[in-house]
């Protein structure tokens, strides 16, 4: 892994550690491979050797972990069912995953 890509990975991992999405472990059978790919607009923006801004996406392959995960037997409701239950209510709460 070249130094630029290594820096991208370090910044992304540090960000995820700080917000508590991930935590350090010493050994795990569920370590997943990752790749870093360029994208037009990204979370991690860095200057290259020509002082041009490049953005990178850190992609983690969770297929092995997904195979070991139990299937959810409680599917999400259809949107029309959710809207029907919300109609006429005065308070709402929205929960979104971490993204910045």
Secondary structure, DSSP 4 states (H G I P E B T S, - for coil): --HHHHHHHHHHHHHHHHTTS----S--TT---EEEEEESS-SEEEE-TTS-EEEEEEEE--HHHHHHSPPPSSPPPPHHHHHHHHTT-S----------
